[in-house]
């Protein structure tokens, strides 16, 4: 399939999203943008969240990990599953009870203004870096396999795609994204299943024969028994659980979709059903990864990692499968950026600018400010994607998990201390200092762990360590509550 035709498909897909945005954003306002008027259907939210949570990283990068670590990523997925139940039955009841628009308002009620601003700031940093890392992965695939052939520079590709995302999220926000994410998740899952079925048939395998062949290659191994390894099974499961709590339960992007649902019961149904489907989809991604390596061996393709799936799909499979892959890839791209742009805009306006409380601005003035912030974050996304292009790492999922460990740790520590302790903390900038110090201490420990602790490596549990250090710091700047 020619690069021109593939690029035309991308444009056509965008036009469909723009049409959905036009329909859903009519009569929208700032509340529609932030929380969808609290009137979203829980089934649509649950299904759409699959695309947001998986993104291009799961679609492209997770299959690429199979060659090096087999199905070990399922350890993290088991942790994710546990984490979603923590979010559903501990955090969501809190958010609904307090009627939050921004989940970081809880920190203001519990600790004061500085803690509130600190939590929002860490979210903004976390989501900006995580979302742009995901965005870079997919844009880079499009660049290498389509746009380079059309002699389009990488920066132009990035600019045009971000412009597309800006256009269809500019007015409707969450109200629009609930519908566009549902559409995009459908196409992404379709692309995943079609590629699995085709490659399985091309290899002449049944499902049982596929699993036997993968087992013979050592790809089906899941649990890592090496305690000193960063991939030790207990570290991976615990790390996955707390990454879910941090990257989902304490993340304004995903929680603003959940709290846009009418009531707590429906929101919990959304989270539980979503977690079950997510386990299955991640297994399918790993299964696809194993099939890709078997296919690559049969065709003597010497490519591994993030480049394997795009290379096979676009260079070795029939045009119709290439078409399905591109649609699936684009469907994985947009949810990783559209929700992030909306959530970052909402958080910055509500949490840092205090837009909802600004009595000096009418609704029109608030809307103008929100649009300016939305545009600014689009520019920030562009710059971050260009930085990731300069770094050019071939395993983006490792970068995202490491970023999460450093940036979501203080958030997890703040919420955990607030929920499970009644101790008030000192006012002023003490909370900010603790939250900035914790990641620095974690970096020093992680960098020297193998030398200091007899070969022990800190892996995905970095997030837990970061949170514990934050909790310890908060304890030191707190005092016993008069209520306890």
C-alpha positions as CSV (number, residue, x, y, z in Angstrom):
1,X,0.0,0.0,0.0
2,X,1.5,3.3,-1.0
3,X,2.5,6.0,1.5
4,X,0.1,8.5,-0.2
5,X,-2.9,6.2,0.3
6,X,-2.0,5.5,3.9
7,X,-1.7,9.2,4.6
8,X,-5.0,9.8,3.0
9,X,-6.5,7.3,5.4
10,X,-5.1,9.2,8.3
11,X,-6.7,12.4,7.1
12,X,-10.0,10.7,6.4
13,X,-10.0,9.2,10.0
14,X,-9.3,12.6,11.4
15,X,-12.3,14.1,9.5
16,X,-14.5,11.5,11.1
17,X,-13.3,12.5,14.6
18,X,-13.9,16.2,13.7
19,X,-17.5,15.4,12.7
20,X,-18.0,13.6,16.0
21,X,-16.5,16.6,17.8
22,X,-18.8,19.0,16.0
23,X,-21.9,17.1,17.0
24,X,-21.0,16.5,20.6
25,X,-19.5,20.0,21.4
26,X,-22.7,22.0,20.5
27,X,-24.0,24.0,23.4
28,X,-20.9,23.1,25.5
29,X,-19.5,25.2,28.3
30,X,-16.6,25.1,30.7
31,X,-18.2,22.4,32.8
32,X,-18.8,20.3,29.7
33,X,-15.2,20.7,28.9
34,X,-14.0,19.5,32.3
35,X,-16.4,16.9,33.5
36,X,-19.0,16.4,30.7
37,X,-21.8,17.9,32.7
38,X,-21.6,14.8,34.9
39,X,-23.9,13.0,32.5
40,X,-21.6,10.5,30.7
41,X,-22.7,6.9,30.1
42,X,-20.6,4.6,32.2
43,X,-20.4,1.9,29.5
44,X,-19.0,4.4,27.0
45,X,-16.5,5.8,29.5
46,X,-15.3,2.2,30.4
47,X,-14.9,1.2,26.8
48,X,-13.2,4.5,25.8
49,X,-10.8,4.3,28.7
50,X,-9.3,1.1,27.3
51,X,-7.9,3.1,24.4
52,X,-6.7,5.9,26.7
53,X,-4.9,3.5,29.1
54,X,-3.4,1.3,26.4
55,X,-2.4,3.9,23.8
56,X,0.3,3.4,21.2
57,X,2.7,2.1,23.8
58,X,0.6,-1.1,24.4
59,X,-0.2,-1.4,20.7
60,X,3.4,-1.2,19.5
61,X,5.8,-1.4,22.4
62,X,4.4,-4.2,24.5
63,X,4.5,-6.7,21.6
64,X,8.1,-5.7,21.1
65,X,9.1,-6.7,24.7
66,X,8.2,-10.3,24.2
67,X,11.6,-11.1,22.4
68,X,13.5,-10.0,25.5
69,X,11.3,-10.9,28.5
70,X,8.6,-13.1,27.2
71,X,5.2,-12.6,28.8
72,X,6.7,-11.0,31.9
73,X,4.7,-7.9,31.4
74,X,1.7,-9.8,32.6
75,X,3.2,-9.5,36.1
76,X,2.6,-5.7,35.8
77,X,-0.8,-6.3,34.3
78,X,-1.9,-8.5,37.4
79,X,-0.8,-5.5,39.5
80,X,-2.9,-3.2,37.3
81,X,-5.9,-5.4,37.9
82,X,-5.5,-5.1,41.7
83,X,-4.9,-1.4,41.5
84,X,-8.1,-0.7,39.6
85,X,-10.1,-2.2,42.5
86,X,-8.3,0.1,45.0
87,X,-9.3,3.0,42.8
88,X,-12.9,1.9,42.5
89,X,-13.5,1.3,46.2
90,X,-11.2,3.7,48.0
91,X,-10.7,6.7,45.8
92,X,-13.9,7.0,43.7
93,X,-16.1,7.1,46.9
94,X,-13.9,10.0,48.2
95,X,-14.2,12.0,44.9
96,X,-17.9,11.6,44.7
97,X,-18.5,12.4,48.4
98,X,-16.6,15.7,48.0
99,X,-18.2,16.5,44.6
100,X,-14.8,17.2,43.0
101,X,-14.2,18.7,39.6
102,X,-10.5,18.5,40.1
103,X,-9.4,15.6,42.3
104,X,-6.6,17.7,43.7
105,X,-9.1,19.8,45.6
106,X,-9.0,17.0,48.1
107,X,-5.5,18.0,49.0
108,X,-6.6,21.6,49.6
109,X,-9.3,20.4,52.0
110,X,-6.9,18.1,53.8
111,X,-3.6,19.9,53.8
112,X,-4.1,23.4,52.5
113,X,-3.4,25.5,49.4
114,X,0.3,24.7,48.9
115,X,-0.3,20.9,49.0
116,X,-3.2,21.4,46.5
117,X,-1.0,23.3,44.1
118,X,1.8,20.8,44.6
119,X,-0.4,17.9,43.7
120,X,-1.7,19.6,40.6
121,X,1.8,20.6,39.6
122,X,3.1,17.0,39.9
123,X,0.1,15.8,37.8
124,X,0.8,18.3,35.1
125,X,4.5,17.3,34.9
126,X,3.6,13.6,35.0
127,X,0.9,13.7,32.4
128,X,2.8,16.0,30.0
129,X,5.9,13.7,30.0
130,X,3.9,10.5,29.8
131,X,1.5,11.6,27.2
132,X,4.2,13.0,24.9
133,X,6.3,9.9,25.2
134,X,3.3,7.9,24.0
135,X,2.6,10.4,21.3
136,X,6.2,10.3,20.1
137,X,6.1,6.6,19.7
138,X,3.2,6.6,17.3
139,X,4.2,9.7,15.4
140,X,7.6,8.2,14.9
141,X,6.1,5.0,13.4
142,X,4.0,7.1,11.0
143,X,7.1,9.1,10.1
144,X,9.3,6.2,9.4
145,X,6.8,4.2,7.4
146,X,4.7,6.8,5.7
147,X,5.9,10.4,5.9
148,X,9.6,9.9,5.2
149,X,8.5,8.4,1.9
150,X,6.6,11.6,1.2
151,X,9.6,13.7,2.2
152,X,7.7,15.3,5.0
153,X,10.0,16.4,8.0
154,X,9.3,15.0,11.4
155,X,8.5,18.4,12.9
156,X,5.8,19.0,10.3
157,X,4.2,15.6,11.0
158,X,4.2,16.4,14.7
159,X,2.7,19.9,14.1
160,X,-0.1,18.6,11.8
161,X,-1.1,15.8,14.1
162,X,-1.2,18.1,17.2
163,X,-3.2,20.6,15.2
164,X,-5.7,17.9,14.4
165,X,-6.0,16.9,18.0
166,X,-6.4,20.6,19.0
167,X,-9.2,21.2,16.6
168,X,-11.4,18.4,17.8
169,X,-10.9,18.9,21.5
170,X,-10.9,22.7,21.5
171,X,-14.6,23.1,22.4
172,X,-16.1,19.9,23.7
173,X,-13.4,18.6,25.9
174,X,-14.5,15.6,28.0
175,X,-18.0,15.7,26.5
176,X,-16.5,15.0,23.1
177,X,-13.7,12.7,24.2
178,X,-16.1,10.2,25.8
179,X,-17.5,9.5,22.3
180,X,-14.2,9.8,20.2
181,X,-12.4,7.5,22.6
182,X,-15.1,4.9,22.2
183,X,-14.7,5.1,18.4
184,X,-10.9,4.9,18.6
185,X,-10.9,2.0,21.1
186,X,-13.1,0.0,18.7
187,X,-10.7,0.5,15.8
188,X,-7.6,-0.2,17.9
189,X,-9.0,-3.5,19.2
190,X,-10.1,-4.4,15.6
191,X,-6.5,-3.8,14.4
192,X,-5.1,-6.0,17.2
193,X,-7.5,-8.9,16.6
194,X,-7.2,-8.8,12.8
195,X,-3.4,-8.9,12.9
196,X,-3.4,-11.8,15.4
197,X,-5.8,-13.8,13.3
198,X,-3.9,-13.2,10.0
199,X,-0.4,-13.9,11.4
200,X,-1.7,-17.1,13.1
201,X,-3.2,-18.3,9.9
202,X,-0.2,-17.4,7.8
203,X,2.0,-19.5,10.1
204,X,-0.5,-22.4,9.8
205,X,-1.1,-22.6,13.6
206,X,-4.2,-23.3,15.7
207,X,-4.4,-21.5,19.1
208,X,-3.0,-24.5,20.8
209,X,-0.1,-24.9,18.3
210,X,0.6,-21.2,18.7
211,X,1.0,-21.5,22.5
212,X,3.2,-24.6,22.1
213,X,5.5,-22.8,19.6
214,X,5.7,-19.8,21.9
215,X,6.4,-22.0,24.9
216,X,9.2,-23.8,23.0
217,X,10.8,-20.4,22.4
218,X,10.5,-19.5,26.1
219,X,8.1,-16.6,25.2
220,X,5.3,-17.7,27.5
221,X,7.3,-17.3,30.8
222,X,5.6,-14.9,33.1
223,X,7.0,-14.9,36.6
224,X,10.6,-13.9,37.3
225,X,11.9,-15.6,40.5
226,X,15.1,-13.5,40.8
227,X,14.7,-11.4,43.9
228,X,17.6,-9.1,43.0
229,X,16.3,-8.4,39.5
230,X,14.2,-5.4,38.7
231,X,11.7,-7.8,37.1
232,X,11.1,-9.9,40.2
233,X,7.5,-11.0,40.2
234,X,6.5,-9.5,43.6
235,X,8.1,-6.1,42.6
236,X,6.3,-6.1,39.3
237,X,2.9,-6.9,40.8
238,X,3.1,-4.4,43.6
239,X,4.6,-1.8,41.3
240,X,1.8,-2.4,38.8
241,X,-0.8,-2.0,41.5
242,X,0.5,1.3,42.7
243,X,1.3,2.6,39.2
244,X,-2.4,2.1,38.5
245,X,-3.4,3.9,41.7
246,X,-1.0,6.7,40.7
247,X,-1.5,6.9,36.9
248,X,-5.2,6.2,37.0
249,X,-6.7,7.0,40.5
250,X,-4.6,10.1,41.1
251,X,-4.6,11.3,37.5
252,X,-7.0,14.0,36.5
253,X,-7.2,12.9,32.9
254,X,-8.7,9.5,33.7
255,X,-10.6,10.5,36.8
256,X,-12.3,13.4,35.1
257,X,-13.9,10.8,32.8
258,X,-14.9,8.6,35.8
259,X,-16.4,11.5,37.7
260,X,-18.3,12.6,34.6
261,X,-20.5,9.5,35.1
262,X,-23.8,10.2,36.8
263,X,-23.2,8.4,40.1
264,X,-20.7,6.5,42.1
265,X,-22.2,3.0,41.5
266,X,-22.0,3.5,37.7
267,X,-18.5,4.8,38.0
268,X,-17.4,1.7,39.9
269,X,-19.1,-0.5,37.3
270,X,-17.0,1.3,34.8
271,X,-13.8,0.8,36.6
272,X,-14.3,-3.0,37.4
273,X,-15.5,-3.9,33.9
274,X,-12.7,-1.8,32.4
275,X,-10.1,-3.7,34.5
276,X,-11.2,-7.1,33.4
277,X,-11.2,-6.2,29.7
278,X,-7.8,-4.5,30.1
279,X,-6.2,-7.8,31.3
280,X,-7.5,-9.6,28.3
281,X,-6.3,-6.9,25.8
282,X,-2.8,-6.9,27.3
283,X,-2.7,-10.7,27.0
284,X,-3.7,-10.3,23.3
285,X,-0.9,-7.7,22.8
286,X,1.7,-10.2,24.3
287,X,0.3,-13.0,22.2
288,X,0.6,-10.8,19.1
289,X,4.2,-10.0,20.2
290,X,5.1,-13.7,20.3
291,X,3.5,-14.3,16.9
292,X,5.4,-11.4,15.4
293,X,8.7,-12.9,16.6
294,X,7.7,-16.3,15.2
295,X,6.8,-14.6,11.9
296,X,10.0,-12.6,11.9
297,X,12.1,-15.8,12.4
298,X,10.2,-17.5,9.5
299,X,10.9,-14.6,7.2
300,X,14.4,-13.9,8.6
301,X,13.6,-10.4,9.7
302,X,16.2,-9.2,12.1
303,X,14.2,-6.3,13.7
304,X,13.2,-6.3,17.4
305,X,11.6,-3.9,19.9
306,X,9.2,-1.1,19.0
307,X,10.0,-1.3,15.3
308,X,9.0,-5.0,14.9
309,X,5.2,-4.7,14.6
310,X,5.2,-1.7,12.2
311,X,7.8,-3.4,10.0
312,X,5.9,-6.6,9.7
313,X,2.5,-5.0,9.3
314,X,3.5,-2.5,6.7
315,X,6.2,-4.4,4.8
316,X,5.3,-8.1,5.0
317,X,1.5,-8.3,5.3
318,X,-1.1,-7.7,2.6
319,X,-2.3,-4.1,1.9
320,X,-5.7,-4.7,3.7
321,X,-3.8,-5.7,6.9
322,X,-1.6,-2.7,6.5
323,X,-4.7,-0.5,6.3
324,X,-6.1,-2.1,9.5
325,X,-2.8,-1.6,11.3
326,X,-2.6,2.1,10.4
327,X,-6.2,2.6,11.5
328,X,-5.5,0.8,14.8
329,X,-2.3,2.8,15.2
330,X,-4.0,6.1,14.7
331,X,-6.7,5.0,17.0
332,X,-4.0,4.3,19.6
333,X,-2.4,7.7,19.0
334,X,-5.3,10.1,19.5
335,X,-6.6,8.9,22.9
336,X,-3.1,9.2,24.4
337,X,-3.1,12.9,23.5
338,X,-6.6,14.2,23.3
339,X,-7.6,13.3,26.9
340,X,-4.2,14.5,28.2
341,X,-4.6,17.9,26.5
342,X,-8.1,18.3,28.0
343,X,-7.1,17.2,31.5
344,X,-4.0,19.4,31.6
345,X,-6.0,22.3,30.4
346,X,-8.7,21.7,33.1
347,X,-6.1,21.1,35.8
348,X,-4.1,24.2,35.0
349,X,-7.2,26.4,34.7
350,X,-8.9,25.1,37.8
351,X,-6.0,24.2,40.1
352,X,-3.3,26.6,39.3
353,X,-5.2,29.6,37.9
354,X,-8.3,29.1,40.1
355,X,-10.5,29.9,37.1
356,X,-13.7,28.6,38.7
357,X,-13.3,31.0,41.6
358,X,-12.4,34.1,39.5
359,X,-15.2,36.6,40.1
360,X,-13.4,39.2,37.9
361,X,-14.1,37.0,34.8
362,X,-17.5,36.2,33.2
363,X,-18.1,32.9,31.4
364,X,-16.8,34.4,28.1
365,X,-13.6,35.5,29.8
366,X,-13.1,32.1,31.4
367,X,-13.6,30.4,28.1
368,X,-11.0,32.7,26.5
369,X,-8.5,31.9,29.2
370,X,-9.2,28.1,28.9
371,X,-8.7,28.2,25.1
372,X,-5.3,30.0,25.6
373,X,-4.1,27.4,28.0
374,X,-5.3,24.6,25.7
375,X,-3.3,26.1,22.9
376,X,-0.2,26.6,25.1
377,X,-0.2,23.0,26.2
378,X,-0.4,22.0,22.5
379,X,2.9,23.9,22.0
380,X,4.4,22.2,25.0
381,X,3.4,18.8,23.6
382,X,5.2,19.7,20.3
383,X,8.4,20.6,22.1
384,X,8.4,17.5,24.3
385,X,7.8,15.2,21.3
386,X,10.8,16.8,19.6
387,X,12.9,16.1,22.7
388,X,11.9,12.4,22.7
389,X,12.8,12.3,19.0
390,X,16.2,13.6,19.9
391,X,16.6,11.0,22.7
392,X,15.4,8.3,20.2
393,X,14.9,5.4,22.8
394,X,13.6,2.1,21.3
395,X,11.6,1.0,24.3
396,X,9.2,3.8,25.2
397,X,7.3,1.7,27.7
398,X,10.4,1.5,30.0
399,X,10.7,5.3,29.9
400,X,7.0,5.8,30.8
401,X,7.2,3.4,33.8
402,X,10.4,5.1,35.0
403,X,8.8,8.6,34.6
404,X,5.8,7.4,36.5
405,X,8.0,6.2,39.4
406,X,9.5,9.6,39.9
407,X,6.5,11.9,39.2
408,X,3.5,10.0,40.6
409,X,5.3,8.9,43.8
410,X,4.8,12.2,45.6
411,X,1.1,12.3,44.5
412,X,0.6,8.8,45.9
413,X,2.3,9.7,49.1
414,X,0.2,12.8,49.5
415,X,-3.1,11.0,49.0
416,X,-2.1,8.0,51.1
417,X,-1.1,10.2,54.0
418,X,-4.2,12.2,53.7
419,X,-6.6,9.3,53.6
420,X,-5.0,7.0,56.2
421,X,-3.8,9.6,58.7
422,X,-5.6,12.4,60.4
423,X,-2.4,14.3,61.2
424,X,-2.3,17.9,60.0
425,X,0.9,19.1,58.4
426,X,2.7,22.4,58.7
427,X,1.5,25.2,56.4
428,X,3.7,27.0,54.0
429,X,6.1,25.4,51.6
430,X,7.1,22.4,53.8
431,X,4.9,20.0,51.7
432,X,6.4,21.2,48.5
433,X,9.9,20.7,49.8
434,X,9.1,17.1,50.9
435,X,7.5,16.3,47.5
436,X,10.5,17.7,45.6
437,X,13.0,15.9,47.9
438,X,11.5,12.5,47.6
439,X,12.2,11.9,43.9
440,X,15.8,13.2,44.4
441,X,16.4,10.7,47.2
442,X,14.8,8.0,45.0
443,X,17.2,8.8,42.1
444,X,20.2,8.6,44.3
445,X,19.0,5.2,45.8
446,X,18.1,3.8,42.4
447,X,21.4,4.9,40.8
448,X,23.5,3.3,43.6
449,X,21.3,0.4,44.7
450,X,23.3,-2.4,43.0
451,X,26.5,-1.2,44.6
452,X,25.1,-0.4,48.0
453,X,22.8,-3.4,48.4
454,X,24.8,-6.4,47.1
455,X,23.4,-6.4,43.5
456,X,19.8,-5.5,44.3
457,X,18.2,-3.5,41.6
458,X,15.3,-1.1,42.0
459,X,12.7,-1.6,39.3
460,X,9.1,-0.8,39.0
461,X,8.7,-0.6,42.8
462,X,10.4,2.8,42.5
463,X,7.0,4.4,42.7
464,X,6.2,2.7,46.1
465,X,9.6,3.8,47.5
466,X,9.0,7.3,46.3
467,X,5.6,7.4,48.0
468,X,7.0,5.9,51.2
469,X,9.7,8.6,51.4
470,X,7.0,11.3,50.8
471,X,4.9,9.8,53.6
472,X,7.9,9.8,55.9
473,X,8.6,13.4,55.1
474,X,4.9,14.4,55.6
475,X,5.0,12.6,59.0
476,X,8.0,14.6,60.1
477,X,6.3,18.0,59.2
478,X,3.0,16.9,60.8
479,X,1.7,16.8,64.4
480,X,-0.8,14.7,66.2
481,X,-4.3,15.6,65.4
482,X,-6.5,16.8,68.2
483,X,-9.3,14.6,66.8
484,X,-7.3,11.4,67.0
